[in-house]
Amino acid sequence: MQAPGIAGSAQPKLAGGVRLQTDSKTGNGVLLFPEGVLELNETAQDIVSRCDGRTVGEIIQTLAEEYDVDPEMLRADVQETLGDLQHRKLIELV
């Protein structure tokens, strides 16, 4: 099942003014943006850290290989996470 508007060939990237960093106190990934901070869970951090020019399909495949699971099991979660971040204007799809 594919989230509306997110194709496997889309290339997600951080929106302008958004940075991915690691919180020095908790070790968790955070997205810093002009209006605030969004703490990421481990899964979201794994997804966002791969928004470096790879396509959504490549991100799913890489995560599937890393975690030794079927890519179809990850597809909905990855697309949902990216859709939420896109809705918040923290990533852009190219």
Secondary structure, DSSP 8 states (H G I E B T S, - for coil): ---TT--TT--EEE-TT-EEEE-TTT--EEEEETTEEEE--HHHHHHHTTTBT--HHHHHHHHHHHHT--HHHHHHHHHHHHHHHHHTTSEEE-
